[in-house]
Amino acid sequence: MSSSTRHDHVHPNLALAVIATAQLMVVLDVTIVNIALPHMRTALGFTPTGLSWVLNAYTLVFGGLLLLGGRAGDVFGRRRMFVVGVLIFALASLAGGFAWDKGWLLAMRALQGVGGAIASPTALALVTTTFDEGPERNRAFGVYAAVSGAGAAIGLIMGGILVQTLSWRWVLFVNAPIGIALALVTPLVLAESPRTGGRLALADAVTSTGGMAALVYAFINAADPAHGWSNSTTLGSLLVAVVLLASFVVIETRSSQPLMPLRLFADRNRVGTYVVMLVTGAGVFAMFYFLTQYIQNVLGFSALSAGFAFLPVSATIVTVAQIVSRLVARVPARLLIANGSAFAGAGLLWMSTLTPQSSYLTHVLPCLLLVAVGMGFVFVPITLAAVAGVRREDAGIASAMLNVVQQVGGTIGLSALVTIFGTASRNFAVSHHTSPFGHAGFTHGADMAFRAGAVFSAVGIVAALVFIRVKPQEAISEPSGADATVAAAPVP
């Protein structure tokens, strides 16, 4: 990279600090909001099933527009779109903090997803245009990855502190001053990237995201006791989902510059990695959703204590991932991934035996650690397997798709398991003549959701063993183009 494309008068650490801070703000949003869910439900009157939209509104739009955000950076300039994304995220957070009803909060959560989908891919792409290839860029990527990994843990503690000392609104307010400051500083420390031109692919993004939104709405609407699967709204949403998703496939097939090249799915290894990441996101997102409420509402933990209760998950994932990163050169990726899915499935299956009287130390924590070990086993080899043998021009999009399917899987999985949760809780209430969402009813419904999550993990085991055939030497030969991939928030 020539020096003319860079701001040589600015210390590189300042540029990296801006990029890393923006990524941290986007990544910690999932866990910081998770901790506040019980308080949001009480304040705004969400139903136990409707509360899932607080997460789904964000992850659905974030995952659905992630590829479009990366494309927008190429077309309009990465620094410009980075600032736009950060500002949208910050202002939506500020407005969401003032929410007076459910509708406004969900609208602002969706708008946060728009901002995050623009800021996150352009932030990573800016690393490649700001730092020269070699040790300088590798160090920048190391910092970026560390911030992405630490974001979940920081969000847990920060969320607990803000909710407990101020209110749930501050988990949203906190983003505003950070985002506005980043938008002001960015032009001073980051150079604009050259525009590559090309097709923005807006129709691709609208049909895919709209189709996923309709599908998720159908699931959650079916969980409402007043509606169900035979309800006209549920059936209508399913029909809209089919039409929009079919339209998306047609657009991608006919486009010379598709947002998601369908040729990626011609390779069995990538199909396997995408299926595993889809079901991993589906099971784990839902686990955090239900367990956060169980720990606070059933076990009686404070928001801050709940944040600390999940910290061992982040620590375990980081530790196991470091170990697995040394095994990928000797052990086939499919075995590592299959074992990871097995650990996660075992943890979820054990978790499905929770009762209102269960102990955190002897029951909840061991289950969490099993799931965390599984996630640590999956993430490293699946990232390498996704780009093994890929053409150089497809390396970025192949890896980016992992992040997209993780977010989409989390959204679909949560909506499906919320449907199972709602049905199981109501059936329990009828048979036991009690409240469907009291401690016993809630725990029973969550147990059934955890059991379904374990089934997702079983699908991951089969997909890894059947589809993934990457050899150890291929897994460590990552294409250089992969460093410019779109990065999304990891599973919290």
N, C-alpha and C positions, 0 to 999 in steps of 0.2 A: 504494500500500500504506500503510495507516495505521501510525502509529508504535507503536500498541498491540500490533502483531504482531511487534515487533522488540525487541531488547535495546539500547536507545539508550545505556546506560551502558558498553557494551563497544565498543572501537574496532573498526570494520569489518574492519581488517586481520587481527585475531585470528581472526574468523570465517572469513575467506577463507583464512587459513593452514591452519586445520583442514580445510576442505573440499578444498583443493588437495593437502594432504599425504595425505589418504585416497585421492584419485584417483591420486596418484603411486604409492602403495603397490600399488594394484591393477594399474595399467598396466605398471609395470616387472617385474611377476611373470613375464610371458611370456619376456622376453629374459634375465632373470637366471637363470631355470631352464634356458633353452636352452644357456647357456654351461656349465652343470654336467652336461649330459646324458651325456657320455662317462664321467664319474666316477661318476654314479649307476648306469650300466650295469655298470661293473666291481664296484662295492661290493655291489650287490643282485642281480647275476646276471641282468639282463634280456637277452632275445634281441635281436638287431638290429631285428627287426620289432616285438616287444613293447614296446620302449623308447618307441615313439610314444604309448603310453597315458599316459606322464608328462605330455605336453602335452594329449592328447585328453581325459583325465579332467577337466582344468580347463576347457578351452575349450568342451567339449560341455555341461557343466552351466552354465557362465557364460552362454553364448549362449542355451541353452535356457530359462533362468530369468530372463533379463534383463527381459523384459516383465512377468513376475510380480513381480519386485522393485520395479519402478516402480509397479505397481498396489498392492502391499502398503504402499508409502509413502503413497499416497493414502488407503487404507482405515484404516490404523492410526496414521498420523502420520509425517512424513518424518524428523524428528529421531530419534524412537524407533527406526525401522527402520534409519536410518543407523548408530546405535550398535550395534544387533543385528548388522548386516552386518559392521561393522568388527571386532567381537569374534569372530564366527564365523571370519572370515578370519585373524585374529591367532592364535587358539587352534588352528585347523587347521594353520597354518604351524608353530607350536611342536611340535605332536604329530607332524607330518610329518617334522620334523628329527630326531626320535628313531626314525624308521622302521627296523625290523629285518628287514623283508622287503618284497617287491614289493607284496603285497596291501595292507599297511598304508599304504605311501606313496601308492598310487593312491587309496585311500579318502580320505585326507586331502587329496589334490589335488582330488578331487571336492568335498569339503567346502569347500575354499578357493573353488571355483567358486560354491558357494551363497552364501558371504559376499560375494564380489565382485559377484554378480548383484543383491544387495540394496543394497550400499553405493554402487556406481557410479551407478545412476540416481537414487537419493535424494540423492546428493551434488550432482549437477547441478541437481536440482529445488530444493534448498535455496538455491542461488544466487538463484533467482527469488523466493523468499520472504524472503530476507534483505536483498537490495539493491533499491532503487527503480529502476524502469524509467528508462532514460536513460544518461548518462555513467557513473554509479556502477555500474550493472549491466553495461554494456558493458566496463568495465575489469575487472570480476570475471570475465566470460566470457573476456576476453583472457588473464588469468592462468590460468584453468582450461584453456584450449586449449593454452597454452604448456607447462603441466605435463604434459598428456596427450601432447604431441608429444615433449617431452624425456624422458619416462619410458623409452622404448625405449633411448635412448642411455645414460642413467644406469644402466639395468639391465645393459647390456653391460659397462660398466667395473666396476660394483660386483660383478657376478657373477664377473668375472675375478679381482678382488682377493680376494674372500672364498674362492673355491675354491683359489686359489694360496697364500694365507697361512694359511688355517684349514682348511676342508674343504667339500665340497659341501653338508653339512648346514646351513651358515650362510646359504645363499641362502634357506632357509626360516626359520631362527631369527630372522633380522634383522627380519622382519615383526612378531614378537610384542611387543617393547617399544614399537614405534611404534604398533601398533594399540591396545594397552591404554592407552597415554597419551592417544590420541585419544578413546577411549571415556570416559575420566575427564574430559577437558577440554570435550568437546562440550556437555554441559548448561549449562556456565558461559558459553559464548560464542554459542550458537545457540538461537533461540526455536523452539518447536514450531509446526508448521504446522497449519492447520485440517484436520480430517478431512473428506474428500469423500464417504465411504461408498461403497456400490456392491458389486459382486460381486468376490470375490477371484480367481476363475477358476483354482482349483487343479487341477481336472480337465483343463483346457486345457493347463496347463504340464506335468502328469505325462504325458499321452499324447504330446505333441509331443517332450518330452525323452527319454522312454522309447523312442519310435519311432526317434529319431535314434541313441540309444545302441545299440539292436539292430542298426541298419544298419551303424554303425561297427564293432561287434563282428564282424559277418559278414565285412566286408572284411578285418579284421586276422586273423581265424581262417582265412580262405581263404589268407592269405599263409604260414601255417604249413605246412611240407612234410609234416607228418603228417596234415594235414586236407585243404585244398583246397576247391574250389567244390562238389564232390559230397558233401562230408561232411554228416552229418545235423545236426550243430550249426550249421554255416554256413547250411544251408537253413532250419532251424528259426528262426534269428535273422532271416533275411530275411522269413519269414512273420510273425513277431511285429512286425517293423518295419512291414510293410504294414498289418496289422490296427490297430496303434496310431496310425499316421499317418492312416489312413482315419477312425478314430474321432475324431481331432482335427479333421479337416475337418468331420465331421458336427456336432460340438459347436459349432464356430465358426458354422456355417450356421444352427443353431437358437437360438443364444444371443442375448438382447437386449443383452448387454454382453460381446461376445467379446473375448478377450485380443488376438487379431490379426484385425481386421475384414477380411473377404475382399474388401470393396469397394475396398480399396487396389489390388488386382490387376486392377481393371477399367480402369485407366489405363495405356496402353502405355508412357508415359514411365517410370512407376514400375516396371513389369515389366522394362524395359530396365536401369534402374539397379540393381535387385536382382540380375538375372542377372550383370551386370558385376561387382558387388561379391562375389557368390558365387564366381565363377571366379577373381577376383583373390585373394581369401582362400585359395582352394584351392591355387593355384600358389605363392604367396609363403610361406605358412606352411610348406609342404613344403620349399621352397628353404632356408629358415633351418635347418630340422631336419637335412637331409642335409649342408648346407654347414658347419654348426657342427662336426659329427663329422669331416668330410673335413679341415677346416683343422687340427683338433687331432690326430686319429688318423693321418691320411695325411701331411699336410705337416709335422706335428710341432710345431705352435705350442703354447705354453703357454696356460692358460686366460685369463690377462690379455692376452696378445698376440692371442688370438682375439677378445676383446672389442674391442680397438682396431681389429682388422681389419674389423669391421663398422661402425665409427663413420662412415665416409664415406657410408654409406647414409642415416643419419639427417640428416646435414648436407645431402646432396643433395636429399632429399625436402622439407625445409623451404625451401631456396633455390628449387627449381623451383615449389613450391606458391605462393610469394610472387609469382613471375612470372606463373603461370597465373591467380592471383586478379585480376590486372589485364587479362587477356585475355578473361575470361568475358563482359565487357560488349560485346565486339566479335566474338568467334569463337563459332559454334554449339557448344553443349556436346557434341554427339555427335562432332564432329571432334576436340575436345580429348581426350575419353575414348577414342575409337578410336585416336588417336595414342599415348596413354598405354599402352593395351593392346598396341600394336605394339612400343613400346620394351621393355616388360616381356617380351613373347614373344621378341624378338630376344635379349635378355640371357639368358633361360632356354635358348634354342636353342644359343647360343654356349657356355653353361655345360655343355651336354650333351656337349661335346668334351673335358672334363677327363680327364687321365690321372694316375696316381700321381706323375708327374714334373713336373706343371704348376707354373708359377710363380704366386705370389700377385699380384705386381705387374703382370705382363704378361698374365695370363689371368683369374684369379679377380676381381681388382679391377675391370677394365673391364666384366666381366659384371655385377657387383654395381651398378656405377654406371648401367648401362643400365636395369636393373630399377628402381632408385631413381628415375631420371628418369621412367619410366613411372608409378610410383606417385604421384609429385608431380603429374603431368598428370591423373591420374584423380580423386584425392580431392576437390579443390575443386569442379569442375563437377558431379561425381556427387552431392555433398551438396546442392547448389543445385537440380539437376534433380529430385531425389527429392521436394522439397517445392514445386516450381513448380506453381501452379494448384490446390494441394490446399485442401480446406475447412479453415477455421480450427481446428475441433475435431479434425481429423485430422492437423494439422501435426506434432504431437509424435510420434505413433505412426508416421507415414510416415518421418520421419527416423530414429526409433529402429530401425525395421526394417532400415535399412542396417547398423547395428551388429550386429544379430542375424544377418543373412545372412552378414556377414563372418566372424563366429565359427563359424557352422554350416558355411560353405563351407570354412574352414580345417580344421575337424575332418574333414569328409567327404573333402576333397581329400587331406589327409595320410594318412588310412586307405587311400584308393584308391592313392595313389602308393607307400605302403609295400608294398602288395600287388604292384605292378609291380616295385618294387625287389627284394623277396624272390625273386620268380620269376626275374628277370633275373640276379641274383647266383648263384642255384643253377644255372641253365642255363650260365652262364659257367664255374662251377666244374667242371661235368660235362665240358664241351668242352675245358677247359684243364687238367684233372686237378689242380686246386688247391683251396684253401679258399674257400668261397662268400663269406666275409666278411673275407678278407684284404684287403690294400690294393688289389689289382687287382680282385678280385671286388666289393668294396664300391663302388669308383669306377665300375665298369661298371653296377652296379645303380642308383647315384645318377644316372648319365648318362641312363639310360632314364627315370627319374622326372622329371628336368629336361625331357626331351623331351616327356613327357606334360603337364608344366606349361605348356610352350609351346603345346600344343594348347588348353588351358584359355584362354590369352590370345587365341588365334584366335577362340574362341567369344565372348570379350568384345568383340572388334572387330566381329564380325557383329551382336551384340546391340545395340551402341551405334549402329551405322549404320542398322539396321532399325527399332528401336523408339523411340529417343530423338529427339524432335522439338521440344525446348524451344528457343525463340528467345532470343538474348542478353538482350533486355530483360526476358523472363520469368525468366531465371535469376538476375537480380540483385534481383528483387522477392520476397525471402524473407518468408513470413508471420511476423508477430510471435510467433505461437504456437510457432514452431520453436525458440525459445530455451529452451523447457522440455523439450526432448527428452531421451530416455534416451541417455546416452553410454557407449560401451564402449571398451575399449582398442583403439587403432589396430593395424593390422598391424605387427609388430615390424620 
